[in-house]
Amino acid sequence: MVDESIAPDPDLYSTQHSCYPDDWQSETTSIGSSIYRGLMQNGRRYQTLSNKEYLIPSDDQMFETYEAGHLVGLVLDSHRENPLFRSPIGHKPKHILDIGTGKGNWAIDVADMFPEATVRGVDLFPPPVTWMPPNCVLEVDDILNEWTWREPFDLIHMRIMIGSFDPTEWERVYKTCYDHLRPGGWIEQIEASPFILCDDQSLPLDNVLRSWGPNVSGCGERAGRHLDAIDTMKESIRKAGFVEIHEQPYKWPIGPWARDQKYKEAGTVNYQHWLSGMEGWSMWLLTKFGTPEPWTKDDVHVYVAKLRAELKNPHFHIYQRARRVWARKPMPNEVPGKTVEKEIKVEDD
Ligand SMILES: C[S@@+](CC[C@H](N)C(=O)[O-])C[C@H]1O[C@@H](n2cnc3c(N)ncnc32)[C@H](O)[C@@H]1O
């Protein structure tokens, strides 16, 4: 893995130009600027660092979506002293890693919270940040490459990595996390489901919003990237050797319909999250793996416009499931198999 820290420069995010004239490029700057330029497809910009296509674009609209998703999580855990994570890593962690950092929101907030720690965020595309705390390092790399970080981490975090890996790659990611945590260090992952649910009769059975989850997850399956990390991560984390596994389920309301003030606020932000996110979440999946045949860009635009119009209906009591799992790497004296595995399910509070 190449340790390629990217100095933030907003100009570099323009798709219109690169910083260097083409005839002046060394091999290195050429690689660097092509990473920033990405690949334009169906009006969206995608990462080019990995040869394997990643299904979600890395562009301004998607970074706005990530910002909104970050806020949904913060609002729902706003009653907690630390709304960013649950792993009990104490007050003096030294090294923290955020895999697939997106816009870097989580890594930046955690770096602010622990000024003595080094917090790294890594992603396939350079996060568009103009300022970050001095103890935060945002790096561009593919997490599937060999890791070159030498310091063992106290905490490795992942959020909304749904669809990023096939099952074998997921296994590798958890195993590599295990190997790179200090004994007693923690892994934490939070994932959301793409299915739009409704516990009462307020969303008609034939409403187009009900088609979204089956549609995108069907595409995910055909693409070999199952969109079910929310339901598989706990078992995968256990299989990788972690103990003391905790989980907390959440309901993320979509829209401001909930009576409770916290859920109303979270639903309002999550509504924006969905409005800005749906096109990007589905464009690659539907244009490559849509049925009965791959959709056109216009098909996707029309579908998303219909979904957006329905999302605006305040009478639909709709939500998506999310789940947080956190678990510990055993100490060397914890003999595998003899450890009494403490498993705790925390109810949505
Ligand atoms: C849905 S986004 C979530 C971003 C961020 N964790 C958040 O919650 O705001 C997933 C991120 O994982 C990154 N990603 C996917 N595959 C990756 C890989 N192999 N190595 C590094 N980052 C990856 C994507 O580029 C994307 O930014």
The ligand as a Tripos MOL2 file, in Angstrom:
@<TRIPOS>MOLECULE
LIG
   27    29     1     0     0
SMALL
NO_CHARGES

@<TRIPOS>ATOM
      1 C1        -20.8170    4.8340    0.9880 C.3       1 LIG1
      2 S1        -19.2770    5.5830    1.1870 S.3       1 LIG1
      3 C2        -19.2530    5.9590    2.9310 C.3       1 LIG1
      4 C3        -18.2860    7.0550    3.2730 C.3       1 LIG1
      5 C4        -18.0700    7.3110    4.7600 C.3       1 LIG1
      6 N1        -17.6330    6.1020    5.4520 N.3       1 LIG1
      7 C5        -19.3180    7.8570    5.3910 C.2       1 LIG1
      8 O1        -19.9930    7.1370    6.1170 O.co2     1 LIG1
      9 O2        -19.6180    9.0400    5.1650 O.co2     1 LIG1
     10 C6        -18.0950    4.2760    1.0470 C.3       1 LIG1
     11 C7        -16.7000    4.7830    0.7870 C.3       1 LIG1
     12 O3        -15.8180    3.6640    0.7480 O.3       1 LIG1
     13 C8        -14.8280    3.9100   -0.2300 C.3       1 LIG1
     14 N2        -14.2640    2.6210   -0.6510 N.ar      1 LIG1
     15 C9        -14.8850    1.6170   -1.3160 C.ar      1 LIG1
     16 N3        -14.0330    0.6210   -1.5770 N.ar      1 LIG1
     17 C10       -12.8360    0.9890   -1.0470 C.ar      1 LIG1
     18 C11       -11.5400    0.4000   -1.0270 C.ar      1 LIG1
     19 N4        -11.3200   -0.7890   -1.6000 N.pl3     1 LIG1
     20 N5        -10.5290    1.0620   -0.4190 N.ar      1 LIG1
     21 C12       -10.7470    2.2740    0.1400 C.ar      1 LIG1
     22 N6        -11.9510    2.8970    0.1470 N.ar      1 LIG1
     23 C13       -12.9750    2.2680   -0.4520 C.ar      1 LIG1
     24 C14       -15.5960    4.6230   -1.3380 C.3       1 LIG1
     25 O4        -14.7520    5.3340   -2.2010 O.3       1 LIG1
     26 C15       -16.5610    5.5020   -0.5490 C.3       1 LIG1
     27 O5        -16.0400    6.7780   -0.3450 O.3       1 LIG1
@<TRIPOS>BOND
     1     1     2 1
     2     2     3 1
     3     2    10 1
     4     3     4 1
     5     4     5 1
     6     5     6 1
     7     5     7 1
     8     7     8 2
     9     7     9 1
    10    10    11 1
    11    11    12 1
    12    11    26 1
    13    12    13 1
    14    13    14 1
    15    13    24 1
    16    14    15 ar
    17    14    23 ar
    18    15    16 ar
    19    16    17 ar
    20    17    18 ar
    21    17    23 ar
    22    18    19 1
    23    18    20 ar
    24    20    21 ar
    25    21    22 ar
    26    22    23 ar
    27    24    25 1
    28    24    26 1
    29    26    27 1
@<TRIPOS>SUBSTRUCTURE
     1 LIG1         1 GROUP 0 **** ****
